[in-house]
Amino acid sequence: MSQAKTFAPSELIINEDGSCFHLHLKPEQMADRIILVGDPARVNTVADHFDTKECEVSSREFHTITGTYKGKRITCQSHGIGCDNIDIVANELDTLANIDYATREERPEHRTLTMVRIGTCGGLQPYTPVGTFIASVKSIGFDGLLNYYAGRNNVCDLEMEKAFCEHMQWNPIKGAPYVAVADKALIDQVAQDDMVKGYTVACGGFYGPQGRVLRADVLDPDQNKKIESFEYDGMNICNFEMESSALAGLASLLGHRAMTCCMVIANRYAKEMNTEYKNSIDTLITKVLDRI
C-alpha cells in the first residue's frame, strides 16, 4: 500500500481558523454540488432561490453561500474574472474535498465534486443572438493556464488543438492554446434541449484577446473572423468568455465533473449588446439549480 501524499504548509496554506487560504472556506462548509459565478453579488441572486442557508463567507472576490434547494445541498461560489482565479478556486475546492486538513494528507477515497459555472458571454454566430444560453462542450483556452500542469495532454483534445492552430495560422508568440473538454454526462444533464451546445474560446482578457480595438491595436485584426469560421466535428465556436477552459481542464485533471453555461449578452457578429442582462439571467440560474 502506497504512503499517503502529505502537503507542506507552503503548498497547502491553511488559515488559523482551519479554512483554505483564499476562499476562507472550511471543509464542512462545502457541498458536493457547486454553482460558480464570476460576480460576488450574483451569489446572493442564486442563494435567493435557496430554501435554507447554512453559512456565508466572503474574502476578496470570493463570496460563498451554502444552503439547500429543493432538498439538494448546494454551494454557490464566486470566482471573479479570469482563468487565473479559476486556478485558485478549483484547486482550493479540491483540497477541501480530498485533503485532510488536520493531517495534511490526501484522503484515501476520492470525493467528486460537480461544478457548473453560470456566466455571461459574447456570441459569435448568427444563431447565438443576445439572450441565447450556450453550454460549452469544449473550450479553447487562450490563457495558457493548463499548460503549466503535467497531464494536460491526457485531458485535452489534441487533434482539435492542431486543427485550430492550423486554421488560425496561430502566432506562437501568444502561447499555445489548449482544448479542454467538459464532462459530457453533465452537459447532457444541464443543457438538455434548450441550450445551444458548442465550442467556446476562453480569453485571457476582455479587450485585445477578444479582438476589441480601442486605443491599442491588436496583433491579428482578422482573429474573430477566423474564429467564427472554424468548424470541427460539425460544430462551431459559439462564444467568447474568460473561464470555461480552466474550469473544464482542472476539473478533469482533479477527477471532478464540470461545465460552463453562459447567457449571451453581446453578439459580436451582429454588434449587439444588452447591458440590462442581470434581470434575465435569473432564468438560466433557475434551470441550473433544477438540473444540477
C-alpha positions as CSV (number, residue, x, y, z in Angstrom):
1,M,0.0,0.0,0.0
2,S,1.5,3.4,-1.0
3,Q,2.0,6.1,1.6
4,A,-0.4,8.9,1.6
5,K,0.8,12.1,0.0
6,T,1.5,14.9,2.5
7,F,1.4,18.6,1.7
8,A,3.8,21.2,3.2
9,P,2.5,24.4,4.7
10,S,4.0,26.4,1.9
11,E,1.9,24.4,-0.7
12,L,-1.3,23.8,1.2
13,I,-1.9,27.1,3.0
14,I,-4.4,26.7,5.8
15,N,-5.6,29.8,7.7
16,E,-5.5,29.8,11.5
17,D,-9.3,29.1,11.7
18,G,-8.9,25.9,9.6
19,S,-10.1,27.4,6.3
20,C,-8.4,27.4,2.9
21,F,-6.2,30.3,2.1
22,H,-8.1,32.4,-0.4
23,L,-11.7,31.2,-0.2
24,H,-11.7,31.1,3.7
25,L,-13.9,28.0,3.5
26,K,-13.7,25.1,5.9
27,P,-14.3,21.5,4.5
28,E,-17.6,21.1,6.3
29,Q,-19.0,24.3,4.6
30,M,-18.8,23.0,1.1
31,A,-21.4,20.9,-0.7
32,D,-20.7,18.3,-3.4
33,R,-22.8,20.4,-5.9
34,I,-21.3,23.8,-6.6
35,I,-22.5,26.6,-8.7
36,L,-19.8,29.0,-9.8
37,V,-20.4,32.6,-10.8
38,G,-18.0,35.4,-11.6
39,D,-19.7,38.3,-9.8
40,P,-19.7,38.1,-6.0
41,A,-23.1,39.9,-5.9
42,R,-24.5,37.1,-8.1
43,V,-24.0,34.6,-5.3
44,N,-26.9,36.4,-3.5
45,T,-29.0,36.2,-6.6
46,V,-28.5,32.4,-6.7
47,A,-28.9,32.0,-3.0
48,D,-32.2,33.9,-3.0
49,H,-33.6,30.7,-4.6
50,F,-32.4,28.6,-1.7
51,D,-34.9,27.2,0.8
52,T,-32.3,27.3,3.6
53,K,-28.9,29.0,4.1
54,E,-26.4,27.4,6.5
55,C,-23.3,29.6,6.0
56,E,-22.0,32.6,4.2
57,V,-18.3,33.5,3.8
58,S,-16.6,36.5,2.0
59,S,-13.0,37.1,1.2
60,R,-11.9,39.5,-1.6
61,E,-13.8,38.5,-4.7
62,F,-14.6,35.1,-3.3
63,H,-18.1,35.0,-1.9
64,T,-19.7,31.7,-0.8
65,I,-23.2,30.7,0.4
66,T,-24.1,27.1,1.1
67,G,-27.7,26.1,1.5
68,T,-30.4,23.8,0.2
69,Y,-32.6,24.0,-2.9
70,K,-35.5,21.5,-3.3
71,G,-33.7,19.1,-0.9
72,K,-30.3,19.4,-2.6
73,R,-27.3,20.8,-0.7
74,I,-25.6,23.4,-2.9
75,T,-22.7,25.8,-2.6
76,C,-22.6,28.9,-4.7
77,Q,-19.1,30.3,-5.0
78,S,-17.9,33.4,-6.8
79,H,-14.6,33.3,-8.6
80,G,-14.1,36.8,-10.0
81,I,-12.8,37.3,-13.6
82,G,-10.3,35.2,-15.5
83,C,-8.7,31.8,-15.6
84,D,-6.1,32.7,-13.0
85,N,-8.9,33.0,-10.5
86,I,-10.3,29.6,-11.6
87,D,-6.9,28.2,-10.8
88,I,-7.3,29.3,-7.2
89,V,-11.0,28.3,-6.8
90,A,-10.8,24.8,-8.5
91,N,-7.6,23.9,-6.6
92,E,-8.9,25.1,-3.2
93,L,-12.3,23.4,-3.6
94,D,-10.5,20.2,-4.4
95,T,-8.3,20.4,-1.3
96,L,-11.4,20.8,0.8
97,A,-12.8,17.6,-0.7
98,N,-9.7,15.5,-0.9
99,I,-7.1,16.5,1.7
100,D,-7.5,16.0,5.4
101,Y,-6.7,19.5,6.8
102,A,-5.9,18.0,10.2
103,T,-3.1,15.7,8.9
104,R,-2.3,17.5,5.6
105,E,-2.6,14.1,3.9
106,E,-4.5,13.1,0.8
107,R,-7.7,11.3,1.7
108,P,-7.7,7.6,0.7
109,E,-11.1,7.9,-1.0
110,H,-11.7,10.5,-3.8
111,R,-14.6,12.8,-3.4
112,T,-16.0,14.0,-6.7
113,L,-17.4,17.5,-7.0
114,T,-20.0,18.6,-9.6
115,M,-19.3,22.2,-10.7
116,V,-21.4,24.3,-13.0
117,R,-20.3,27.8,-13.9
118,I,-23.1,30.2,-14.8
119,G,-21.7,33.2,-16.7
120,T,-22.2,35.7,-19.4
121,C,-20.5,35.8,-22.8
122,G,-20.3,37.2,-26.3
123,G,-22.0,35.3,-29.1
124,L,-20.0,34.7,-32.3
125,Q,-22.6,33.1,-34.6
126,P,-25.8,34.4,-36.3
127,Y,-27.7,31.7,-34.4
128,T,-26.5,32.9,-31.0
129,P,-28.3,36.3,-30.6
130,V,-28.5,38.2,-27.3
131,G,-30.3,36.1,-24.7
132,T,-29.1,32.7,-26.0
133,F,-28.0,30.1,-23.5
134,I,-24.8,28.3,-24.5
135,A,-23.3,25.2,-23.0
136,S,-19.5,24.8,-23.6
137,V,-18.8,21.3,-24.8
138,K,-15.2,22.1,-25.4
139,S,-13.3,25.3,-24.5
140,I,-10.2,26.6,-26.3
141,G,-8.0,28.3,-23.7
142,F,-6.1,31.3,-24.9
143,D,-4.9,31.8,-21.3
144,G,-2.2,29.1,-21.2
145,L,-3.1,28.0,-17.7
146,L,-3.4,24.3,-18.2
147,N,0.0,24.2,-20.0
148,Y,1.6,24.5,-16.6
149,Y,0.2,21.2,-15.4
150,A,1.6,17.7,-16.1
151,G,-1.1,15.6,-17.7
152,R,-2.7,18.4,-19.7
153,N,-2.3,16.3,-22.9
154,N,-4.4,13.5,-21.2
155,V,-7.4,15.7,-20.7
156,C,-7.3,17.9,-23.9
157,D,-8.4,17.3,-27.4
158,L,-5.0,17.4,-29.1
159,E,-6.4,16.8,-32.6
160,M,-8.7,19.8,-32.3
161,E,-5.8,21.9,-30.9
162,K,-3.8,21.1,-34.0
163,A,-6.7,21.8,-36.4
164,F,-7.5,25.1,-34.6
165,C,-3.9,26.3,-34.8
166,E,-3.6,25.5,-38.5
167,H,-6.9,27.3,-39.2
168,M,-5.9,30.4,-37.3
169,Q,-2.3,30.4,-38.6
170,W,-1.6,30.7,-34.9
171,N,1.3,33.0,-33.9
172,P,3.3,31.2,-31.2
173,I,4.2,34.5,-29.5
174,K,0.7,34.3,-28.0
175,G,1.5,30.9,-26.3
176,A,-0.1,27.6,-27.0
177,P,-3.9,27.3,-26.9
178,Y,-5.4,24.2,-25.3
179,V,-8.8,22.5,-25.8
180,A,-10.4,21.4,-22.5
181,V,-13.3,19.0,-22.6
182,A,-16.3,19.4,-20.3
183,D,-18.0,16.5,-18.6
184,K,-20.3,15.0,-21.3
185,A,-22.8,13.5,-18.9
186,L,-23.1,16.8,-17.0
187,I,-23.6,18.7,-20.3
188,D,-26.5,16.4,-21.2
189,Q,-27.9,16.7,-17.7
190,V,-27.9,20.5,-17.5
191,A,-28.0,21.7,-21.2
192,Q,-30.8,19.3,-22.2
193,D,-32.6,20.5,-25.3
194,D,-32.9,24.3,-24.6
195,M,-29.3,25.4,-24.6
196,V,-27.0,25.7,-27.7
197,K,-24.1,23.2,-27.4
198,G,-20.9,24.3,-29.0
199,Y,-17.3,25.3,-28.6
200,T,-16.1,28.3,-26.6
201,V,-13.0,30.4,-26.6
202,A,-11.8,31.4,-23.1
203,C,-9.7,34.5,-23.4
204,G,-7.0,35.9,-21.2
205,G,-8.6,39.4,-21.3
206,F,-11.7,41.3,-22.3
207,Y,-10.3,43.7,-24.9
208,G,-7.3,42.7,-27.1
209,P,-7.6,38.9,-26.6
210,Q,-11.3,39.1,-27.7
211,G,-10.4,41.3,-30.7
212,R,-11.7,44.6,-29.3
213,V,-9.8,47.6,-30.6
214,L,-9.8,50.8,-28.5
215,R,-6.6,52.8,-28.5
216,A,-4.2,49.8,-28.7
217,D,-4.2,47.8,-32.0
218,V,-4.4,44.0,-31.8
219,L,-1.8,41.6,-33.2
220,D,-4.3,39.9,-35.6
221,P,-7.1,42.1,-36.9
222,D,-8.7,39.1,-38.6
223,Q,-8.7,36.9,-35.5
224,N,-12.5,37.0,-34.9
225,K,-13.4,36.3,-38.5
226,K,-11.2,33.2,-38.4
227,I,-12.6,32.1,-35.1
228,E,-16.2,32.4,-36.4
229,S,-15.4,30.3,-39.5
230,F,-13.7,27.5,-37.6
231,E,-15.5,24.2,-37.7
232,Y,-14.6,20.9,-36.2
233,D,-16.7,17.7,-36.0
234,G,-19.6,19.6,-37.3
235,M,-19.6,22.2,-34.6
236,N,-18.6,25.9,-34.5
237,I,-17.2,28.2,-31.9
238,C,-20.2,29.9,-30.4
239,N,-18.9,32.3,-27.9
240,F,-16.2,34.2,-26.1
241,E,-15.8,34.1,-22.3
242,M,-12.9,34.0,-19.8
243,E,-13.1,31.0,-17.5
244,S,-14.5,27.8,-19.1
245,S,-11.2,26.3,-20.3
246,A,-9.5,26.4,-16.9
247,L,-12.6,25.0,-15.2
248,A,-13.1,22.1,-17.6
249,G,-9.3,21.3,-17.7
250,L,-8.6,21.5,-14.0
251,A,-11.7,19.5,-13.1
252,S,-10.7,16.7,-15.5
253,L,-7.2,16.7,-14.0
254,L,-8.5,16.5,-10.5
255,G,-11.3,14.0,-11.1
256,H,-14.3,16.3,-10.9
257,R,-17.3,16.9,-13.1
258,A,-17.5,20.5,-14.5
259,M,-19.1,22.5,-17.3
260,T,-19.9,26.1,-18.2
261,C,-23.2,27.6,-19.4
262,C,-23.5,31.2,-20.3
263,M,-26.1,33.7,-21.4
264,V,-25.2,35.8,-24.5
265,I,-25.2,39.5,-23.5
266,A,-23.3,40.7,-26.6
267,N,-23.3,39.3,-30.1
268,R,-20.0,40.2,-31.8
269,Y,-21.3,39.0,-35.1
270,A,-24.3,41.4,-35.1
271,K,-22.6,44.0,-32.9
272,E,-25.5,43.9,-30.4
273,M,-25.2,44.5,-26.6
274,N,-27.6,44.1,-23.7
275,T,-26.3,45.9,-20.6
276,E,-29.6,45.1,-18.7
277,Y,-28.9,41.3,-18.7
278,K,-29.0,41.0,-14.9
279,N,-32.7,40.9,-15.0
280,S,-32.9,38.0,-17.4
281,I,-30.0,35.7,-16.3
282,D,-32.3,34.5,-13.5
283,T,-33.9,32.1,-15.9
284,L,-30.6,30.4,-16.5
285,I,-29.9,30.3,-12.8
286,T,-33.2,28.5,-12.2
287,K,-32.6,26.0,-14.9
288,V,-29.2,25.1,-13.5
289,L,-30.5,24.8,-9.9
290,D,-33.2,22.5,-11.1
291,R,-30.9,20.3,-13.1
292,I,-27.6,20.2,-11.2
